[in-house]
Amino acid sequence: MSDSNVSAYSQTTLAAAQANVQAATVSQVANLNEQLKQNYLTAFNNWLTNWMSERITDKSTAPTPPNAYVVGYFNDPTTGTGSLGPYSGMIVQWAYPAIGTAPVCAQPPIPDIPQPPANLVPGHVHVGVRLGGPGSNYFQKPADDTIATGGHPVAATSDDGVVGMFLPLASEMGTSNPYLGWYLKVG
């Protein structure tokens, strides 16, 4: 082969190699971003669980989405001025996954924590419907119920017609709100 044929062959091969690397990098960036997004949403949902149970009281501590990956390029250090071989007169660039400057997704909305309305009378009993199906002794504790959890059993009729003594229990989520929880039918 003549020098001109070697040079043309090398450039064609280089272009094909760069195209293959580019295509693989685009696919890799898409997969990395999907995984990054799923990891972020899991972390956000874990934070949201703590927020809704009032173990966290500062909205500003919510995790923010990380920056997404993009296709970046680097200069091959074995090419360009001062290098030996067919690419001494040109700089060859290769694609790679790089961290970009835009978030991988939008932050989901953070709902406000529902509080009992201020106009409710303290000590208002409202036992909701049975939780867990027939035979369960657990009942909903609706937002308008203002019996503090951890107190004594109260006589009431649930929304689905069950009459008895109901013990107000605190939420297992570790909330500091004394009105969040459920009822256990104890008699």
Secondary structure, DSSP 8 states (H G I E B T S, - for coil): --HHHHHHHHHHHHHHHHHHHHHHHHHHHHHHHHHHHHHHHHHHHHHHHHHHTTS---GGGS----EEEEEEEEE-TTSSTT--STTTTS--EEEEEEEEEEESS------------TTS-TT------EESSTT--EEE--TT----TTS--EEEE-TTS-EEEEEEEE-TT--S-TT-EEEEE--
